[in-house]
Amino acid sequence: MEMPRFQPTDLNALERAPTSPAALSHGLWEVLSNSVATKLKVDSYNLETGEYRVVLQGTLDLEEEKFENP
């Protein structure tokens, strides 16, 4: 049985995701949990408005996991 995995083509869906923090959080969790390496950089932060910009960089685990049926 093959488990569904996050695919590189799924990254485009993150840009189209609703802007609610909960919806974005789910998509980001999928990316992070299917990555073998990640790092984050705070690109900017505005103390007056609270606006921020972060850059997330990583490497997706592209190896397929296969499980045997019991």
Buried (B, 14 or more C-beta within 10 A) or exposed (E): EEEEBBEEEBEEEBEEEEEEEEEEEEBBEBBEEBBEEEEEEEEEEEEEEEEEEEEEEBEBBEEEEEEEEE
